[in-house]
Amino acid sequence: MLAGRHDYLLLDELDHASIIEGSRLSFSKVLKFAHNDMTALRNKLKLCHKDSIKLIVVDGVFSMEGDIVKLPELVKLAEHYGASIMVDDAHSLGILGKNGSGTASHFGLTDKVDLIMGTFSKSFASLGGFIAADKEVINYIKHNSPVTDLQCQYDACLSRLCFSLN
Ligand SMILES: Cc1ncc(COP(=O)(O)O)c(C=O)c1O
């Protein structure tokens, strides 16, 4: 949805299954790079058309391996090649960064990550999740996503969690 037919999604080969499945719903070209290998990512970025959207999607902490993404190097590459970054912080929330706020905070790079998503189903022991980005991006997602919050049931536990986070 954020990337179109002429654009690219660059995925770490060990990204969570939900990212891989999500990428299949997109018409974008999907390029996978070797796990946490910034040389491999650079080589994939070199293949992308200069004027296309290039969205790098990575786990903050990889589910099965427990590795932390090499975000500082990844940010440098993204800046060099004009790519955007999305971090799935499912396994980082409550663990890394200031007050457990995640991977970008851990590296002091919150301003350099375009999209941060998290689930409430792990360290928050609830359900649902969030995506954080600039206002324009969130607005775009709200109006273009095939899934809206109208389709989601809120329970008391989730309401309480959202209240606490606010
Ligand atoms: C890295 C990662 N992202 C996303 C999810 C999806 O979380 P949920 O569907 O429980 O909200 C999971 C769940 O295992 C995960 O490990």
The ligand as a MOL file (V3000), in Angstrom:
LIG
                    3D

  0  0  0     0  0            999 V3000
M  V30 BEGIN CTAB
M  V30 COUNTS 16 16 0 0 0
M  V30 BEGIN ATOM
M  V30 1 C 8.1190 -9.5620 14.7360 0
M  V30 2 C 6.6290 -9.7160 14.8310 0
M  V30 3 N 5.8530 -8.8220 14.1970 0
M  V30 4 C 4.5050 -8.9070 14.2410 0
M  V30 5 C 3.8840 -9.9030 14.9380 0
M  V30 6 C 2.3710 -9.9480 14.9080 0
M  V30 7 O 1.8660 -9.7560 16.1700 0
M  V30 8 P 0.3130 -9.9510 16.5120 0
M  V30 9 O -0.3490 -10.5100 15.3070 0
M  V30 10 O 0.3060 -10.8650 17.6780 0
M  V30 11 O -0.1870 -8.5850 16.8650 0
M  V30 12 C 4.6330 -10.8490 15.6160 0
M  V30 13 C 3.9660 -11.9410 16.3470 0
M  V30 14 O 4.5060 -12.9750 16.6190 0
M  V30 15 C 6.0420 -10.7560 15.5750 0
M  V30 16 O 6.8280 -11.6490 16.1940 0
M  V30 END ATOM
M  V30 BEGIN BOND
M  V30 1 1 1 2
M  V30 2 1 2 3
M  V30 3 2 2 15
M  V30 4 2 3 4
M  V30 5 1 4 5
M  V30 6 1 5 6
M  V30 7 2 5 12
M  V30 8 1 6 7
M  V30 9 1 7 8
M  V30 10 2 8 9
M  V30 11 1 8 10
M  V30 12 1 8 11
M  V30 13 1 12 13
M  V30 14 1 12 15
M  V30 15 2 13 14
M  V30 16 1 15 16
M  V30 END BOND
M  V30 END CTAB
M  END
